[in-house]
Amino acid sequence: MEFDSRVRQRFPPGSSEDDLKAELAKQGFKLAEYDGVHDATLYRGWIVKAMWSVRWKSQYGRITDLWGVFGYKAP
């Protein structure tokens, strides 16, 4: 919940999608898009990996909805 709160605070609805993408790419997030939802994910770790993911929807270059997901990925 803390990661989600930080993401929403930094890029509230109406923020520039290009600014969001640039910041996430600078931090090493990998960008993708699935069914109209944009996704930027970063993994850290060896066997069990911590995962940070920022997901959002946009219209006309502006963020309309955004949420952050934190969790772990294991084999």
Secondary structure, 3 states (H helix, E strand, C coil): CHHHHHHHHHCCCCCEHHHHHHHHHHCCCEEEEECCEEEEEEEECCCCEEEEEEEEEEECCEEEEEEEEEEEECC
